[in-house]
Amino acid sequence: MILYHAPRDRFLGDLEASRVDQLLVEAFRNQLRIGVSPAEIASWRNSLNYIGNVLRAPEFPADLGVSVECQIPSTNKRIDVVLTGQGNAGSDHAVIVELKQWEIVQRTECDGIVRTRLGQGERQVIHPSYQALSYARLLRQFNEAVHTGGIELHPCAFLHNCTQPGEIRDPFYAEYLAQAPVFLRHEISELRGFIREFIRTGDTGDIRGRIERSRLIPSRQLADAVAGMLDQNPEFTLIDEQKHIFETGLFLARKSAQRRKQVLIVEGGPGTGKSVVALNLLARLTTEGRFTQYVSKNSAPRAVYSEKLAGRRRKSEISGLFRGSGSYTDTSCDSHDCLIVDEAHRLNLKSGLFGNLGENQIKELISAARCSVFFLDEDQRVTLQDIGSKEEIRSWAGRLGAEVTEMQLESQFRCSGSNAFLAWLDHILGIRLTANTDLKGSGYEFQVVDCPRQLHDAIRARNVDNRARVVAGYCWDWVSKKPGKASTPDIILPAADGSRYTAQWNLGSDGMLWIMNPGSVEQVGCIHTCQGLEVDHIGVLIGPDLCLQDGRLVANPAARSSGDKSIRGWKGQRKLDPAAIDALTDRIIRNTYRTLMTRGMKSCHVYATDPALRQWLRDRM
């Protein structure tokens, strides 16, 4: 979808008459059905005038295509400007221009990430070269007119308010700069030269229209990149009912191409292989030429699994296969062959940074795909915003005319394959009543320790293959994330010898790859960086949000950190319905520790800040 398009001369006329921003506002209202903030309108006026200055040079043809706010299909991302035309030999070209109003840019230690001032403060954001390059890659991977129709893409970035290169061109970003150069305010002639290198005549071949109307199918290059990736990694081998569900998913995805819309709901507890099946489906359907994406609310599984899938290849080669659950608010109905939704219990009602986009993520996912597959465990719903349930999925499937199939993953491959340990954990946490009231015969190593330092030391000792981590309930503020506080400890607890145990939350420089990056065993992860993932050995710090009162396990939401968004707003909601909110926050806290304590395949060590809870856990072993 392109919200504004015109030949160069008409675009320049619209600019002079101050019509471009008005036309964009109307397009947002009529096509996207959303309003536009005054800040965004001001941004258009500023940035597009600079693009106008670039294009006013006489060497550009009058019919050079100018497209503004070009939405990338299957995402909520929009390219600022696309210029289309032909080269000397009649070849088709599109120049992608990412516009930024930044004045000063600083380097960070994170790949493809810079720091700049936005609004009232500084923030870490995507390097504009990486951003423009990623948009071009998405089009090359999925837009048929681009990957088979001979349209060549050339991404770049224009920082029209920036006069000093600073660190935007630091060698750290050389890989991205080489493929998508950055131009500063005083480099208009250089930007003109970049455009003229590819475009000599106007868009007489309707390049813009072909891109906009194109089918979405994976490119042969993408399919070849995915083919064989899972076969070479024993971690993704399908076992028992995993194979059955995989074949069922394939059958339904193929069937949906000719018949009615299909929804497959797969329920399974921790370690049953939900993600293994999801990734195998993603790979197979992609190699079959079906437009398929892996979706999750939490970004950690997407980051880790795309890293593992890529192996020695560049992760960017397959990044277009992975999407957040809020990416489909404006996606056309049935535009995808299949959407594979992992950790579906984490889906939310609204999308966007401020929770102001879309209507319902479950509705949007089912609507966007001919076939959608939901993997979920309702006992891993860990925030007030989580709406992913079988009932909700069934409801929307029925309203959207989809046929529903339900299956179960039961065999447990985590926690040493011990269903007894999981049943015992569910029983003592009050998730559900089971016959497993102790750990006899479970075959799983579970220990309760009396000192947080002892717990962390035990995990360090087991970290032989970088497969051991410490995690905690979100009961401590993330102080080290604040400017000037990078070396400040976040978690401070008394140790057994009278000293203090100190630790930091997972490093921001690790991003969502914390659980697999070497050295991160020194930090403490939270629910958001480990849910959906696993290690061999897990150490869990149970904070004061779970304690023992009068011999009963009690959840205390007030003990959570003020920075924890998972139960944000619970106090206000409690005024309206105390009993319901108390029950919901209680379940969220119990589910959180159930999730944390089932991340370890071989062992789990636990330290609880409440001494009575530590003894209570021992008594039930």
N, C-alpha and C positions, 0 to 999 in steps of 0.2 A: 504494500500500500504506500503510495507516494502522495503526500498531502498538498504539495504545490509543485507544478511543473510548467515551464515556459521556455521558449527559445531565448537566447541571450538578450536580444534587443528588447523583447517584451519584459523580461525580468528587470532590466535596467530601468525601463519606463515605470514599472510597478514600484520599484524602489524610490524613484524620484517623486512619485505621487503618494508615497507612504501607504501603498496598498498591500504589500506582501504580508505584513503582520496581520492585517485585517482578514485577508484570504486564509491565512493559516488558522486563525481563531475560528473562522467559520468551518473549516475542514475538520478541526478537532471536534467541534460541536456536532457536525452532521455525520462524519465518518467514524470517529472514535467515541462519540457521545460523552465527552468529558470537557470540562472547562479548562481554561488556561490562566495561570497566575500572572499578575502584573509584572513580576520579576522575569518570567519567561518571555513575555512580550518585549520587555526592555532589552533582553538578551538578543532576541531576533533582530531588533532594530540596530543594535550595536554591531553584532557580528556580520550580518548580511550586508551592511554598508561597506564593510571591509572587503567582502567577497566581490561586491560590485566594483570597488576600486581596482581589484585585480583583473576583472573581466572587461573593463573599459578600454583596454589596450586594443588598437586597431588590428593587431594580428589575429584576434579571435573572430571566427565567423559569426555572422548574425544569427544563424540557426544552431549554434552550439547548444546542446540541451542542458538546462539547469533545473535540477530537482532538489527540493528542500524537504527535510523531515521525511526521510524514506524509511518506513518501518520494515525491519527484517522479518520475513515470514517465520512463524513458529516461535517468535520471541516478542518481548515488549521493548526491544532496543530499536532506536531510530538513528540512522545515519544523518548527520547534519546537512551535508551537501553532496550531491553526485553530479558530476559533469560528464556528458556523453557526446561522443562524436567519432569520427573515423580518422585513421592514420593515412599516410601517403599511399599505401598499397590497398586501401579500401578496407583495412582491418577495423574491427569494432572495439572501441575502448571506453572504459568508464573510470574516471578519477574520483576516488572517495576522499572527501575532505572533512576531517574532524576539527571543529572549531572550539577554541578555548579562550576565555577571557582572563586567564591567569596572568599575573605580572611576575611573580617570583616562584621558582620551582626548585625543590631540594631533593637530593638523592636519598633513598632509604636502603636498607639491607635486604629488602624483599624483591624478588624477581618481578620486573614489570610494574613496580609500584613506586610512586613519587609522593612527596609531601608538598602541599600548597595551601594558601589561605583561601577558604571558602566561607562566606558569611562572616561570622564574628570570630572565627578561630581557624587553626590549621588542622588539616586532615590528610590522611593517607588515601590516595586515589590511584586509579589505573594510569600508567604512562600513556599519553595520547597516541604515541606510535603503536603501542601494543593494542590499544582500543581500535584504531583504524584498521590495523592488520587483522585483528580477530573478526571484525565485521566482513572484511574481504574473504577470509577463510570460510566463514559460514556460508556466504554466497557460492563460493567455489565448491563447497562440499554438498550443498543441497539444492541449489537453483539450477535446473536443467538447462536453461538458456545460457548460463555461464559456463557450466562444465562440459556441455556438448555443443553449444551454439557458437563457440569461438569468441565470446566476449571476454576481453582481457581487462583485469581489474588492477588499479594502481592506487594504493592507499597512501595518504599523507596526513599531516596535522598542521594547522595554522594557529599559532598563538599570537593573535594580532595586538594584544596589549603588552606583550613581553618584549623588552628591548635588550635584555642581557641574557645570554645563553645559560649562564649559571651552571646548574647541574642537569638540565634537561637533556644535554648531549653527553653526559658522562659515559665513558667507555663501558661502564657496567650495563648500559642499555644498548650496546652496539648492535646486537643481533636484531633488535626491533627497528632501530634507526636505519639500518641498511635496507630494510624492506619497506619501511614507511617513514620517509624523512620528515623532520620538523622544520617549519619555517616561522621566523619571528616577524615582528611588526615591520622592521625596516628591510625585510627580504622579499618584498613583493615581486621584484624582477626575477628572483630565483624561483619563486612559486610559479610565476608565469612560464618560465622556462621549463619547469617540471611538467606543467600541463601541456605545453606545446610539443614536448618530446613525444607525446602519444597522440594528441588530437590536432589534426590539421584542417579538417573540414567538419561541417555540422553533422547533427544526428539525423541523417537522411534515411537511415535503415531502421528507425523506430527502436533503437537500442533500449531506451528507457521502458517502452511499452513491453518489449519482449521480456525484460527482467521482471517487470511487475506482474505479468500474466503467466509466468512460467510455472510448470509443475514442480513440486518438491519431491525429489527422489535423491537418494545418496549417490554420489559420484562413484565411478569405478575405482578411482584412486582411494577413496575412503573405504569402500568395500574391501579392496585389496589390503588396506592397512589393518582392518579388523580381522580379516580371515586368518585363522590359525592362532590368533593371540591366546585364546583360552586353551587350545589344545596343547600349547607348550607350557602351561602352568598347571601343575597338579592341584593347586589350591582351588581351582574352579571345576574340578571333576564332579560330574553328577552321580549321585548314589541313590539307589532304591526309589522312594516316592518322588525324589527330586526330578528324576528322569521322567516319571509319569506326568508330573505337573508341567515340565518343560515341553513335552510333546503335546499336551493339551493346549498350552498357550500358543504353540505353533499352529495347531489345527484351527483354533478360534481366530487367530490373526489372518490366516489364509481364507477361512470361511467368510470373514466379515467383508472381504473385498467384493464378494458377489451377493451377499445376503445381508441380513439386518445387523445392526451395531451389536458388538459383543463386549461383555464385561466379565472378567475372571477375578474372583476374590480368593486369595490364598492366605489362610491363617496359619501362623506357626510361632512357637515360642522362641526364646533366645537360642541361637546356635543350631536351628533346624535347617539352615541353608537357604533362607529366603533370598539373600543377596546373590548367592551362587546361581540360583535359577534365573534371577532377574538379569544378570550379566550374560549368561548363556543365551537367553532369549534376545537380548539386545544385539549380540554379535551375529547370531544366525539370521535374524530378520533383516539386519543391515546388509549382510552378504547376499541375501535374496533380492536386494534392491527395494526393500520396503522402508519407507520413511519412519524411522523408529527412534525414540529417545528414552533415556533413563532419567527418571524424575525423582527428586527427594526434597523435602522441606529443609532438612539440615544439610549444610554444604559440606560437612566433613566426609560423609560417605562418598559424595561425588568426587571430591578432591583425591581421596585415597584410592578409590577404584579406578579412576581415570589414570592415575599415576601407575598403578599396578598393571592395568591393561596395556598401557603404552609401552612398558618395558624399556627397551633401548631406543625406541622411536621418540620423536618429540611429542610431548603430551598434546600440543596444539593441533596435531594431526587428527585427533579424535575428540577434541574438546566440544565440538558441536553436538556430540551424542548425549551430553549431560546437561540437564537443565534444572533450575529451581522450580518448585511447585507454583510459584507466583508468576511464571512466565507466560501464562496462557489466558490472561484476562481479555485480550483483544484478538485471540486466535480464531480463525474461521472454522466453522463446523466441518468435521471430517477431513481436515487438512493433513492429518497424520494417519499413517497406516496403523501404528501402534504406539501407545504410551505405556511405559513400564514404571509403575509407581512403587518405589521401595520405601519402607518406613511410613506407610500410608496413614498410620495412626497419628502422625505428626502434622497432617494437613490442617490448614486454617480456613476460617471463613473468608477473610479479606486478604489482599496482597499489598505489596508495596512497602516502602520504608516506614510510612506512617499509617499503614493499615487502612488505606482509603481507596484501594483499587479493587475492581472486580466485585463479584457477588458471592461466590462460593467456589473454593478451589476444586472440590469434588465434581460439581456441576461442570466447571470449565474444562477439566481434564477429560471427562466422559464425552462432552460435546466436541472437543477438538480432535478426537481419534475415532476411527472405525472400530478399533479394538483397544480396550484399556485393561491393564492387569494391575491389581492392587495387592501388594504384600503387606500384611499388618499383624500386629500383636497388640490388642487393646490394652493389655497390662503394661505397655510401654508408653502410654499417653502421659506426658510429664509437664504439660503447661495448661493454664486455664484456656488457652486459645486452641488447643488440639481438638479437632472435631472428627478425626478419622475413626469411624466405626463401621461395622458391617451393615448396621441398620441404615446409616446415612448413605452409604454407597448404594445399597439396594434401592432406597427411596429415589435417588437421583437417576439411577439406571432405569427404573420404571417410568419416571416422568419423561425421560429422553428416548424411550422406545427401545432400550437395549435388552438383549437376552442375557441373563445372569447365570454363571456357573460358579459353584463354590467348591473349594478343595482344602485339604488340611495337610500341613507338614508336621509330622509327629516325631520322627527319629531325631535324636539330639546328638549333635557332634561337638558341641562346646562343653565345658566343665567335665572333661574326660568322658564325655558321652553319658553323664550321670543324670538320668531323669529323676533319680531319687533326691539328688541335691537340689534340683530346681523345685521339686514338689515340697521338700522340707523348707526351702526359702520362702515359697509362696505361703506355706502354712504359718511360719513364725512371723512373717510380715503382715499377716492378715489379709493377703490378696485373695486367697481361697482356702477352704478347708480341705486338707488331704489326710491320708493315713500315715504320712511320713512326719512323725513327731520328733524324730531324732535322726542323726546322720549315720547310724549303724548300717554298714554294708554299702554305703554310697560310693566308695572308691575314689572320692574327690578330696583333695587336700584343702581344708578350711581351718584357719587359725584366727583366734582373737588375741591381740597383744595389748599390753598395758602402757605402751609408750609409742608415740608417733614416730620418733626417730628409729626405734626398733623396726617398725613397719617399713619405713623408707629404706633402711639398710637391707632388710630382707629382700625387697624388690630389686635394689641395685645388684645384690649378689646373684639374683636369678636372671639378670639382663644379659646373658651370654650372647644371644642372637638378636639383640635389640627388640625383644618381645616381652618386656615387662614394664609396667607403668603404674603410677600412683594417681588415683582420682579422688574427688571429694564432692560432697554436697555443697551447693553454692551458698555457704554461710559466712564467707569472708569477702570483704570488698576487694576489688581489683585495683589496689593502690598503684602498683608498678606500671599500670597503663597510662597514668597521668604524666604530663610533661615534667621533666626533671626528677621523676621518681623511679626511673628504670631499675635502680639497684635496691629499691625498698622491698622488704618482704611483705607478702600479702597475708600469709597464714602464719600465725604465731600461737604456739601451744606449749604448755609446760611439759618438759621431758621427765623421765623417771628419776634422773640423777639431780633434779632440782634446777637444771639449766633450761634453756628455751629451745624448742624445735622451731625452725623458720623455713619457709618455702615460698615460692612464687607460683602463681598460676601459669599455665602454658604460655610460652613466649609468643608475642604477636608476630615475630619474624618467622615463626614456623607456620603461621596461618593455620589452615585446617589439616595440614599434614603433620601436626604435632605427634600423633600417635605412632608415626613411622619414622620420624626424623632422628638420626643418631644424636645422643646427648640429651634428648628431651626427657629421659628418665629422671633428671634432676628437678623437673617441674611437676606441677600437679594439674591434671586435666579435670574438666568438668563434664557434665552431661552432654553439653553441646559439641564437644570435640571428640567424644568417644561413642556416642550412641550409633548403633548400626555397625560397629567395628569390634575387633577382638584382638587380644594379645594372649600369650601363654600364661602369664602371671599378672594378677591384678592386686593392687593394694588400695583399700577403700578407707578414707577418713570420713566417719559419720559425724556430722556436726551437731550442734544443739537443736537443730530442727527435728530431730528424732530422739526421744528420751523415754525413760521409764517413770511412770507416776502411779503409785499405789498398785504396783505389780502389773500394770498394763502399759503396752506400747502406745505412745502418744506422739502425734505430729504437732510441731509448733511452727507455723508459717512465719510468725513474727521474728524468729531467729534467722531467717534467710537474709542474705545481703540485700541492701537497698538497690544494688545494681542488678539483681536477678529479675529478668523480665518474665520468667515462667509463671509467676503468680502475681504479676503486677496488677494492681487494682482490686485485690481481694478484700481489702478493708472497706472500700466503698461498696462493693457488691454485698458484703456481709451485712451491711445496714438494711438491705432490702430483704435478704433471705438468709439469716444466720445459719440455720441448720443445713441448708443445701450447700452453701459455700464452705462451711466447716467440713462437711463430708467430702467435697471435691478437693480442697487443698490437702486434706488428710490423705486421700488416695494418690494425689500427685506426688507427695513427698515419699510415700511408701513405694510407688512405682519407680521413682527416681533411684532409690537405693537398690531396688530389685534389679534395675537395668545396670547400675554401676557394678553390682556384685556378681553379675553374670557375664562380664567382659572377659574373664580369664578362662582359657581352655584347660589349664592344668592345675591352677591353684588360686585361692583368694585369701588374702590377709586383711583383717579388719581391725581398726582402732576407732572406738567411739569416745567422744568427749565426755559422755555421761558414764561414770564408773559403774553405776547400777545397771546400765544397759550392757556394758561389757560382760558383767557377771551373768546377766540374764541370758545372753547369747551362749555363753559357755554351758550353762545349765541345760540348754536345749540341744547341745551337740551329742 
